[in-house]
């Protein structure tokens, strides 16, 4: 037993797991004395806790003696390891994994050496300093090439800088390995819309649509351009009008572009109400 690995019961779970996870990731190992795989896994976890010296904490819970906790966190087989960060369970695995796989699991939880640079880059991006932000984020990626969030941040910044080829190349690299699939899908949708609507003259397209309401190609170009400029409601209004006028036009381009826009906004909760509104409109129009 060390400061980094300790037994936990229901009485001190809140303190030793939930509160402790505000300071460092906590791995909770649900085990039982009769469980043979548990005797294989526990020494590996204890070794890593000692080796990493407080970068994560190991809380060991006898599931037979703490059935309330086991039930609360859905333990159906042991050993079961649940990872907590900032008071929330964020990841888990079941069974006695090899040490290499456990190290990989921990690698997703532990702070990255690139985090300070990433925060600096995001701050610059928030100030509108896109070129400086991209330069700093590139340094973060070089420092920790396994930091998927930094890659995704860089893609977002590249899209903002209209560096579309660079954004596409990076997305191709990161898409299959990133765990944040919702953000990957959102960035892919953003890239698709940027390619379709980048550089368009919104004013000229609006004039064309006003003069020729049945020009669905101009409406689609306008919708893409509005989406690129983040006028999402305006984009949706043009797209739903395309569907109303001719749902089958251009291989259902209106509906398909709406679906792309739904993907783009799925990772941005501030647009949930807007997405719901136009999902309903699309459903009513099609049915």
C-alpha positions in Angstrom: 0.0 0.0 0.0 1.4 3.4 -1.0 0.1 7.0 -1.2 -0.6 6.3 -4.9 -2.5 2.9 -4.4 -4.9 2.3 -1.6 -8.1 0.4 -0.6 -11.4 2.2 -0.9 -14.9 1.4 0.5 -18.3 2.9 0.1 -17.6 5.0 3.2 -14.6 6.9 1.7 -15.3 6.6 -2.1 -16.4 10.2 -2.5 -13.2 11.4 -0.8 -10.6 9.0 -2.2 -12.0 8.7 -5.7 -14.4 11.6 -6.7 -12.6 14.4 -4.8 -9.1 12.9 -5.5 -9.8 12.8 -9.3 -10.0 16.6 -9.3 -6.2 16.6 -8.7 -5.1 13.5 -10.7 -6.8 10.7 -12.7 -8.0 7.9 -10.5 -8.2 4.3 -11.7 -10.7 2.2 -9.7 -10.0 -1.5 -9.7 -13.0 -3.6 -8.8 -11.7 -7.0 -7.7 -12.5 -10.0 -5.5 -10.3 -12.5 -3.5 -11.6 -15.5 -5.5 -11.0 -13.8 -8.9 -7.9 -15.3 -10.6 -7.5 -12.6 -13.3 -7.7 -10.0 -10.6 -4.5 -11.4 -9.1 -2.8 -10.9 -12.5 -4.0 -7.4 -13.0 -3.6 -5.9 -9.6 0.3 -6.1 -9.4 0.5 -4.5 -12.9 -1.6 -1.6 -11.8 0.3 -1.2 -8.5 3.6 -1.3 -10.4 2.5 1.4 -12.8 1.1 3.6 -9.9 4.5 3.4 -8.1 6.4 4.0 -11.4 4.4 7.0 -12.3 4.6 8.5 -8.8 1.3 10.2 -8.5 0.5 10.9 -12.1 -2.5 8.7 -11.4 -4.0 7.2 -8.3 -5.1 3.5 -7.9 -8.2 2.9 -5.8 -8.8 -0.8 -5.1 -12.4 -1.9 -4.3 -13.4 -5.4 -3.1 -16.6 -5.8 -5.1 -17.9 -8.5 -2.8 -17.7 -6.2 0.2 -18.9 -3.1 -1.7 -21.7 -4.3 -3.8 -23.4 -0.9 -3.7 -20.5 0.7 -5.5 -20.2 -2.2 -8.0 -23.9 -1.8 -8.9 -23.7 1.9 -9.1 -20.9 1.8 -11.7 -22.3 -1.2 -13.7 -19.7 -3.8 -12.8 -20.8 -7.0 -14.4 -17.5 -8.9 -14.5 -14.2 -8.5 -12.7 -11.6 -7.3 -12.8 -13.3 -4.1 -13.9 -11.3 -0.8 -14.1 -13.1 2.5 -14.2 -11.2 5.8 -14.8 -12.3 9.0 -13.1 -11.3 12.5 -14.0 -12.7 15.7 -12.4 -15.3 13.6 -10.5 -16.6 11.8 -13.6 -16.1 8.4 -15.0 -14.5 8.9 -18.4 -13.2 5.5 -19.5 -13.1 1.8 -18.5 -12.0 -1.7 -19.3 -12.8 -5.2 -18.1 -10.4 -8.1 -17.8 -6.7 -8.5 -17.1 -5.1 -6.6 -20.0 -1.4 -6.8 -20.8 0.8 -4.1 -19.4 1.3 -2.5 -22.8 -2.4 -2.0 -23.3 -2.8 -0.6 -19.8 0.0 1.9 -20.5 -1.9 2.9 -23.7 -5.1 3.3 -21.6 -3.3 5.5 -19.1 -1.8 7.5 -22.0 -5.2 8.7 -22.9 -5.9 9.9 -19.3 -2.6 11.4 -18.2 -1.9 15.1 -18.9 0.1 15.6 -22.1 3.4 17.5 -22.0 1.9 19.5 -24.9 -1.0 20.8 -22.8 0.6 24.1 -21.8 1.4 24.9 -25.4 -2.1 23.8 -26.5 -3.7 26.1 -24.0 -1.5 29.0 -25.2 -2.5 28.3 -28.8 -6.2 28.1 -27.9 -5.9 31.5 -26.1 -4.3 33.0 -29.2 -7.0 31.6 -31.4 -9.7 33.0 -29.1 -8.1 36.4 -29.6 -8.3 36.0 -33.3 -4.6 35.5 -33.8 -5.0 32.5 -36.1 -1.5 32.4 -37.6 0.2 32.6 -34.2 -2.2 30.0 -32.8 -1.4 27.6 -35.6 2.3 28.0 -35.1 2.0 27.3 -31.4 -0.3 24.4 -31.9 2.2 22.9 -34.4 4.8 23.1 -31.7 2.4 21.3 -29.3 1.9 18.5 -31.9 5.7 18.1 -32.4 6.1 17.8 -28.6 3.4 15.1 -28.3 2.4 13.6 -31.7 -0.1 11.3 -29.9 -2.2 14.3 -28.7 -5.3 13.9 -30.8 -7.0 17.0 -29.4 -4.1 19.1 -30.6 -4.4 17.7 -34.1 -8.1 18.4 -34.1 -7.5 21.9 -32.8 -5.0 22.5 -35.6 -7.5 21.3 -38.2 -10.1 23.7 -36.9 -7.5 26.6 -37.0 -6.5 25.6 -40.6 -10.2 25.7 -41.7 -10.4 29.2 -40.1 -7.3 30.2 -42.0 -8.8 28.7 -45.2 -5.9 26.3 -45.5 -8.2 23.6 -46.8 -5.6 21.3 -48.3 -3.7 21.2 -45.0 -6.9 20.6 -43.0 -7.8 17.7 -45.3 -4.4 16.1 -45.0 -4.5 16.3 -41.2 -8.0 15.0 -41.0 -7.0 12.0 -43.1 -4.2 11.3 -40.6 -6.3 11.7 -37.4 -9.8 10.6 -38.4 -9.3 6.8 -37.9 -7.6 7.1 -34.5 -9.3 10.0 -32.7 -11.7 9.0 -30.0 -13.7 12.2 -30.3 -15.7 10.9 -33.3 -18.3 13.6 -33.0 -15.7 16.3 -33.4 -14.1 14.5 -36.3 -17.4 14.3 -38.1 -18.1 18.0 -37.4 -14.7 19.0 -38.8 -15.2 16.8 -41.9 -18.5 18.5 -42.5 -17.0 21.9 -42.0 -14.3 21.1 -44.6 -16.9 19.8 -47.0 -19.0 23.0 -46.7 -15.9 25.2 -47.0 -14.8 23.5 -50.2 -18.3 24.0 -51.6 -18.9 27.5 -50.5 -15.5 29.1 -50.0 -14.9 32.4 -51.9 -18.6 32.8 -53.0 -20.1 36.3 -53.2 -23.0 36.1 -50.8 -24.6 39.4 -51.9 -24.5 38.4 -55.6 -26.0 35.0 -54.8 -28.8 36.5 -52.7 -29.6 38.8 -55.6 -29.7 35.9 -58.0 -32.0 33.9 -55.7 -34.3 36.9 -55.2 -34.5 37.4 -59.0 -34.8 33.7 -59.8 -36.4 31.8 -56.9 -36.3 28.5 -58.9 -32.5 28.7 -59.4 -31.7 25.9 -57.1 -28.0 25.8 -57.9 -27.7 29.4 -56.8 -29.6 28.5 -53.6 -27.2 25.7 -52.9 -24.2 27.9 -53.5 -25.8 30.5 -51.2 -26.5 27.9 -48.5 -22.9 26.7 -48.6 -21.5 30.3 -48.5 -23.8 31.2 -45.5 -22.7 28.1 -43.7 -19.0 29.0 -44.2 -19.7 32.5 -42.8 -21.5 30.7 -39.8 -25.0 32.0 -40.7 -26.4 28.6 -40.1 -30.0 29.6 -39.9 -29.7 31.3 -43.2 -28.1 28.2 -44.7 -30.8 26.0 -43.4 -33.5 28.2 -44.7 -32.1 28.0 -48.2 -31.6 24.3 -48.0 -35.1 23.5 -46.8 -36.5 25.7 -49.6 -34.6 23.5 -52.1 -36.1 20.4 -50.6 -39.6 22.0 -50.7 -39.2 23.0 -54.4 -37.7 19.8 -55.6 -36.5 17.2 -53.1 -34.9 15.1 -55.8 -32.9 17.9 -57.4 -29.3 17.2 -58.0 -29.4 13.8 -56.3 -31.1 15.2 -53.2 -28.5 17.8 -52.7 -30.7 19.9 -50.5 -31.4 17.1 -48.0 -27.8 15.8 -48.1 -26.3 19.2 -47.4 -28.7 19.6 -44.5 -27.4 16.3 -43.1 -23.8 17.6 -43.5 -24.7 20.8 -41.6 -26.4 18.7 -38.9 -23.0 16.8 -38.5 -21.1 20.1 -38.4 -23.3 21.4 -35.5 -23.6 18.2 -33.6 -20.5 18.8 -31.5 -21.6 22.4 -30.7 -24.4 22.3 -28.0 -25.2 26.0 -28.5 -26.9 25.0 -31.8 -28.9 22.1 -30.5 -32.2 24.0 -30.7 -31.5 25.2 -34.2 -30.7 21.6 -35.3 -33.8 20.3 -33.7 -35.9 23.0 -35.4 -34.7 22.1 -38.9 -34.7 18.4 -38.3 -38.4 18.7 -37.7 -38.9 20.9 -40.7 -37.0 18.4 -42.9 -39.0 15.5 -41.6 -42.3 17.3 -42.2 -41.3 18.4 -45.7 -40.3 14.9 -46.7 -43.3 13.3 -45.1 
